[in-house]
């Protein structure tokens, strides 16, 4: 599997791409092409074009969760698909894999919407929607983890904003948050967006779904932004038990948390333009 970072909060030195606080990864596995998240704007499209990547040739789009820094680029991708059809040029109709609540309205009172701006109806016009709470295998070695079981007492303990679902409003605990897991002969690679479900909960889910407890790498946001001392301690202790070979913690992982994670495994830099290759 090859993973290319299209959007991250940072760029790599001497890689002249655009960065923004968001996530978008391009994944190639055998002859399958997967886009994971779309960032906040059209930056992922601009960076992909500069890298020679055609995002209108993907087989699947996976949304990790509904938040704006992962889904607001979707409207720009839909525009690109529409323009190609207007010009009578061929374009694929990719699958869109996500949790069923990804299109529900998310907002912070007094601040406005923070969730996906595209409706489910609009998305169905351009994608083959595969909305599921259950794990969904995209490839024999690549799985969408579905709704992640929240089994510990130190992660996912507080809501972010509100969610409007079935004419009712409630605190939003981001039950739609999910990740990808790549199952190789050497172990697992986790591809996370923000890990609102908890990065430790996410790894535990991947190990259950893939029936493998060997951990090669985790790339993505660990949702460790000014965590409490106890949460960070518990996260580090659990990560020690997982024994990952490497960590690519980025996006919503603050500096103090990354320093702590460096005690667990080989912590690597992440930025737009990074390419990671994992053996089968």
N, C-alpha and C positions, 0 to 999 in steps of 0.2 A: 504494500500500500504506500502510495505517495501522497503526502499532505502539503499543500501550499497555503501560506497565510496571505489572504487577500486584504483583510482588515484587522488591525490591532491598534491599541492605544499608541504604539511606538513603531518606528521604522528602524531597520538595521543600518549601521554605518555604511556609507557608500552604496546604499540601495535607495534610489531616488523615486520613491513612491509616496502616496498620500496616506496619512494616518488619521484616525478619529477614535474616540472612545466607543468601541464596538467590536464585534466579532464577525468574521466571515472566513471560512476555510474551503478550499477546493480539494476534493479527495478523488484520487484515481486508484481503482483496484481492478486488476485485469482490464477488461474493456469497458468497465462501468465508470461513469463520471458523476460525482455527487457534490452538490453545493450545500454546505452547512452554515446556515444563517446568512443574513444579507446586510449586516451593519446598520448604520443610522441614515445613510444617504446613498448617493450613487458612486461613492468612492470605490466600492468593491468592483464595480463595472469598469471604471477607469483603470484601476490597478491590474485587473485581469487582462484588459486589452493590451496594456503595456507589456505584460508577461506573455502575450501570445495565446491566451486562453479564451475560447469561445464559450461564454456562459449560456448561449442559446443552443448548445449541443449537449447539455447535461441530461442525465437519465432520471435524476431525483434531486429534489430540494428538501432538506430537513430543517425544521425550525425547532431550536432548542426550547424556546418559550416565547411569550408574546411581547416582551418589553421592547421599547422603541430602539434601543441600541443593537437589536438583533433582527428586527422586522421592518423597520421603516424604509429600508432599501428595496423592499418587495415591490413597492409601487413603481420604482424605476425599472426593475426587471420585467414587470408586466408591460410597461410602456415599450421596452425594447422588443418583446415578443409581438406586440401589436404592430409596431412599425415594420417588422419583418414580414408579417402577413399582408399588410397593406401594399408592400412592395412585391408581393407574389413570390417571395423567396421561401424555401423550405425551412421549417423550424420544428423541433420536437415538441411533444406535449409531455413534459416530465411528470413523474409522481411528486406529490407534496405530502410528506410524512410529518405528522405532528400530533400533539394531544388534542382531543376534541374541544377543549376550552380555549384554544389558542386565539380564536377570533372573538371571544367575549371582550366586552369593553373593560379596560383597566384604566384607572384614573386616581389621582391624588386630589382630594377636595381642596378647592381653592387654587390648584395649579393646572388642572386639565388632564387630557389623555396621555397615558404613558404606554399604552398597548398598541397592538397592530392596528393600522388605519384601514387595512383592506378587509372587506367583509368576506364571509365564507362564500356567499353567492358569487362575488366577483372572482374569488380565487378559483372556483369551480369552472369558470369560463376559460381558464388558461392552464389549469393543472388537473391531473388525476388525483383527487384528494383521497388520502388514506389516513384518516384520523383515528387514532387508537390509544387506548389506555394500556394495552398489552404490548409486550415486546414485539417488534416486527423486523424480521430478517430481510435486509435489502440485497444481501449477497451471502453465500455460504459462510463467509468470514466477517461480515459486517452487520451489526444489529442495532436498531433503535431500541433503547432500553424501556420505553414506555413510562407509565407513571411510577415513580421511584418510591419504594417503601421507606418510610422515615422511622428508622428503628432505634436511633440513639436519642439521648436527651440533651445534646449540646448543639445540634444543628437545626436550621429551619424552625426557629422558636418564635419568630415575630413576623407579622405581615408587612407587606410593602404596598400601601395604597388600598384601593377598594376594587372589587370586581362586580360587574353586573351580569347575572346569569339567570335565565328563565324568569325574567321580570322581578328578580330579587337582587338585593345588594348585600355584600358581605365583605369582611376583611379578606385581603388576597394573600394567601400563603403560597402562591405560585405552584399549585399542584400540577400545572402543565410542564414544569421544568423537567427536561430530560437530557440525555446525552447519547453518543454513539460509543460502541465498543467494537474494536477490531480484534478478532481471535486469530493469533498466529501460532505456529508450532512452538515458539519460544515463550508465549504468554500473551497477556492482554495489553492493549493500548486504549485508553479512555480519551474521547474527544468531547470536551465539555464546553458549554456556552458560558453560563454564570454559576452553575451548580447551586441554585437557590435551594434545592432539595438537600443540600449538604454534600460536600465532596466525598466524605467518608461513606455516607449513605449511597452515593452514586457508585463508588467502587464496589461496595458490598453487593449492590444489585447486579452489576456487571459480572461479578464472580458467580452469582447464582445462575444468571441467565446463560452464561457461557460454560458453566461447570468447570471453571479453571481459577485457581488461586495464585497464579504466577502473574506478577505485574511488571510490565516493561516500562510503561511511560504513561503520564497523564498530561495532556495539553489543553489549555483553556483557562477560563476563569474559575477560581476556587471559592468565590464569594467570601473572601476574608478581607473586609474593609473595616478597619478599626475594630477587630473582634475583641471580646472581653479576654482577659488574661486566662480565664478558665477554659473558654472555648478554644483558644489557640493551643493551650496545653493539651487538651483532650484530642484535638485534631492531630497534633504532632505525635502523640502517643499511639493513636490509631494508625497513622501512616507508617510508623515504625513496624507495626504488625503486618501491614500490607507488603512492606519491603520492595518498593518500586526501584527499578534500576536507574531511572531518570525522572525528572519533573520539568515540565515547561509551563509553570504557573505564570499567568499573565492577566490582562484585562482588569478584572475586579479583585485583584490580589495586591494588597498594599506592600510597601517595602519591608516593613517590620515582619510581616507574615512570610514574605519570600526569604528573608534572612533565616527565620526559624525553620522553614521547609528545607533550607540548604543543609541542615543537620541530618536530614532523613535520607536524602539521595542526591545524586548529581543534578543540581539545579542549572538549567540552561536558559540562555536569553531567547526571547521571542520578539519578533517584529515583522512588519509587512515585508514580504519577499522571502521569508524563511521557508525552506523546503526540507521536509523530513521524510525519510524512506525507511519503512519497516519491512523486514523480510516476511515471507509467507510462512 
